């Protein structure tokens, strides 16, 4: 029976917000060690669930170390990263000479207070312990910040093929199948990658429509070719100011590095040729609201993607709320805001109380300012519920629903992701019944909301996940880089 070291580490950094993600952040999301990993992983639909299923079918023994997640957030505190890293490395050292493979589930876009590529550093440290003969396979989020260090430390790289992301389990299974083949001597995986000098916001990363669909169709065809084990495009988390920022393509071939490089170059060239198609055309807020009001349908989903919680923003953007109030909006609307102070005030006064409060704009004051409202506290909650995407439990802290006229504002102590409906469902709100529903996501919400929305508008607004990337204070990126340098003609 082959023995495989198992670990997971998930975090997506946004370097344009203040603060750090500490060990308590991991504990709120997920932090399990040893055999405890298998409890929440089995049946979860996550990558590790895919690892477990394929391992069981193949007769592989998994040796678990630690699995942790801090969601999308500011950079990770060095001490928190070191805690998780050291658990993985201690497990590798304890099994040194007894391992046939290593399987890692990583996001790929983590940064720490000190490191731009801590996951690459972790992979390199694992490689140093297990040696060059033990195959290492890694599954990544599609928005992985791929680097030379990551490429040099792994034998197989597999990433999501969907945005909105829904293929978590399948990605894990694909990665484990390649590792099993490598351990059995049935394949000799080699990794090639290409970095393209371009970045683009996530709204048009949608794999179900052009231009990204063109690339995914080519990837599907590549993976049917003899000798190709996996192909992935990583359009990266764009809201992180790091040196190697840029789109990456990665191809894993069976013993043929030239073939892998040729296919990686082909994919990168395809992305570059379509770069203008990844730019986002947004709708002014007043125009979006007026179009919604002019239609008899509902709900209209208004995406405030510049305050994307799943892109690492704090979710305290209140620009849509301010606009609705200034317009004298009278229809139903559901909004979310992160505001610990306002939540505390609602809990202090209780359900049914009338309050006047400044809302939002307190956590990222460089983008937003508080707006004062008067309303009624409709509901209070502990903020614990199950997410649909990605599947699993979440704690957004104490939560209050404040009714401001017919506008229901879901206030939470910590950022509430809205790529699914559960932040609303958890407090008794049904998005299908509202005229306007706000989501704070640059596209990930479409898997859930797309099938029933009467219309979707991407809102033109500033924020720490602004789609107008050139407006953000990048300092470390290597230039030239498109769209910062629109005259650039060479993809790499």
C-alpha positions, 0 to 999 in steps of 0.5 A, spaced: 500 500 500 502 506 498 503 512 503 501 519 501 502 525 506 496 529 506 495 537 508 491 543 506 492 550 506 487 555 504 487 563 504 486 568 498 490 575 500 488 582 498 494 586 500 489 593 499 486 592 505 489 593 512 490 588 518 492 580 518 489 574 518 491 570 524 490 563 527 483 565 530 481 567 523 483 560 521 480 557 527 473 560 525 474 557 518 477 551 519 483 548 522 483 541 523 489 536 525 491 529 524 485 524 523 480 529 525 481 532 517 477 526 515 471 527 519 469 534 516 472 532 509 468 526 507 462 528 503 464 535 503 465 536 496 472 539 497 478 537 494 480 533 500 474 529 499 476 528 492 483 525 494 480 521 499 475 517 494 481 516 489 485 514 495 480 509 497 479 506 490 486 505 489 488 502 496 492 508 498 494 510 505 493 517 507 497 520 512 494 526 514 497 532 517 493 539 518 488 542 514 486 550 515 483 555 511 482 563 512 478 564 507 479 571 503 482 576 507 488 580 508 495 577 508 496 572 513 500 573 520 507 570 520 506 566 526 499 563 523 503 561 517 509 558 521 504 554 525 501 551 519 507 550 515 511 547 521 505 542 522 506 539 515 513 539 515 513 535 522 509 530 519 513 530 513 519 529 517 516 523 521 514 519 515 521 521 512 523 514 508 516 511 508 512 516 504 511 514 496 507 521 495 505 527 497 498 530 496 497 538 498 490 542 497 492 549 496 489 555 494 495 558 491 494 566 492 496 566 500 501 572 502 504 573 509 507 579 512 513 577 510 512 572 504 509 573 497 509 566 496 509 562 502 505 556 499 511 555 494 516 556 500 512 550 503 512 546 497 519 547 496 521 545 504 516 539 503 520 537 497 527 538 501 525 533 506 522 528 502 527 528 496 526 528 489 524 521 488 517 522 491 512 525 487 508 531 489 502 533 487 498 539 488 491 542 487 490 549 486 484 554 486 483 557 479 485 564 482 492 561 484 498 566 484 503 561 480 510 562 481 517 559 479 518 556 486 511 552 485 513 550 479 519 547 481 517 544 487 511 539 484 511 533 479 503 535 478 499 541 478 492 541 477 487 547 478 479 548 478 476 548 471 470 552 473 468 559 475 464 560 478 468 555 482 464 548 483 469 543 481 472 542 488 471 535 489 473 533 481 479 537 482 482 533 488 480 527 484 484 529 478 490 531 482 490 524 486 489 520 480 495 523 477 499 522 483 497 514 483 499 513 476 506 516 478 507 512 484 505 506 480 510 507 475 504 508 470 506 515 468 512 520 469 509 527 470 513 533 468 510 540 469 511 546 464 508 553 465 508 560 462 507 567 465 503 572 461 504 579 462 497 581 463 492 581 469 484 582 469 479 583 474 475 576 475 468 578 472 470 575 466 473 569 468 467 566 467 468 559 464 461 558 461 462 564 456 467 567 451 473 569 452 474 564 458 470 559 455 475 559 448 481 557 453 477 552 457 475 548 450 482 548 448 484 545 455 479 540 454 481 538 448 489 538 450 487 533 456 484 528 451 491 528 447 496 522 448 501 524 453 497 530 456 495 529 464 493 536 466 492 543 463 490 549 467 489 556 466 491 561 472 488 568 471 490 569 478 487 573 484 488 580 481 488 584 488 495 582 491 501 587 490 506 581 488 512 581 484 510 575 479 503 577 478 500 575 472 496 570 468 499 563 468 498 557 464 500 550 467 501 543 463 503 536 466 505 532 461 507 524 461 515 525 461 515 530 455 517 537 458 517 539 450 510 537 449 508 540 456 511 547 454 508 547 447 501 547 450 503 552 456 505 557 451 499 556 446 494 557 452 498 563 454 498 566 447 490 564 446 489 568 453 493 574 451 490 575 444 483 575 448 486 580 453 481 586 451 475 581 452 477 580 459 476 588 461 469 589 465 464 594 462 460 596 469 453 600 470 453 606 474 449 605 480 443 609 479 442 607 472 442 599 474 437 601 479 432 605 474 433 599 470 430 594 475 425 599 477 423 599 470 422 592 469 416 587 472 421 582 474 425 580 480 430 579 483 435 584 480 442 582 482 446 588 483 454 586 484 458 590 488 464 587 486 469 592 488 467 590 495 468 583 494 468 579 500 471 573 496 476 577 493 479 579 500 475 586 502 472 587 508 465 588 505 463 595 509 462 598 502 456 602 503 455 606 496 449 602 494 445 603 500 447 611 500 445 611 492 438 607 494 437 612 500 439 618 495 434 616 490 428 615 495 428 608 493 421 605 495 421 597 493 424 591 497 432 590 497 437 586 500 444 588 502 450 586 506 454 590 510 460 588 515 460 593 521 461 590 528 459 597 531 452 597 528 451 590 530 453 591 537 448 597 537 443 593 534 444 587 540 444 593 545 437 595 543 434 589 541 429 586 536 423 591 535 427 597 537 428 603 532 435 606 532 439 611 528 446 609 526 452 610 521 453 604 517 459 602 513 465 605 511 469 604 518 474 598 516 476 601 509 476 608 510 480 610 504 474 607 499 468 609 503 465 613 509 459 612 513 452 613 512 447 615 517 440 611 517 434 610 521 431 603 522 428 598 526 432 592 528 428 586 525 432 580 527 438 578 531 443 572 529 449 568 532 452 568 524 453 561 524 450 557 518 452 552 512 455 555 506 453 552 499 459 555 495 464 552 497 460 547 502 462 548 509 460 551 515 462 559 516 461 564 522 460 571 520 460 573 528 453 576 531 449 578 525 443 583 525 437 585 520 436 592 520 430 595 516 431 601 513 424 602 510 423 596 505 431 596 505 433 590 509 441 591 511 444 584 513 449 587 518 455 582 521 461 583 525 465 579 520 465 579 512 459 575 509 460 571 503 455 572 498 456 567 492 451 563 494 444 565 498 446 563 505 448 569 508 440 572 507 437 565 508 440 564 515 436 570 517 430 569 514 430 573 507 429 570 501 432 573 495 427 571 490 422 575 493 426 582 493 426 587 487 434 588 488 439 583 491 446 586 493 452 581 492 459 582 493 462 578 488 466 579 481 462 573 478 462 567 483 455 568 485 452 567 478 452 559 479 447 560 484 443 567 482 444 566 474 438 561 473 433 565 477 435 573 476 431 577 472 437 581 471 444 582 473 448 588 473 456 589 475 456 596 479 461 601 477 464 603 484 471 604 487 473 599 492 479 594 494 477 589 489 476 594 484 475 592 476 479 598 474 486 595 477 490 601 474 486 605 480 489 601 485 496 602 489 500 597 486 508 598 487 511 591 487 508 588 480 513 587 474 512 592 469 511 592 463 504 589 465 497 589 461 493 593 462 498 598 466 502 598 460 496 598 454 502 599 449 505 592 450 505 588 444 509 582 447 505 577 451 512 574 455 
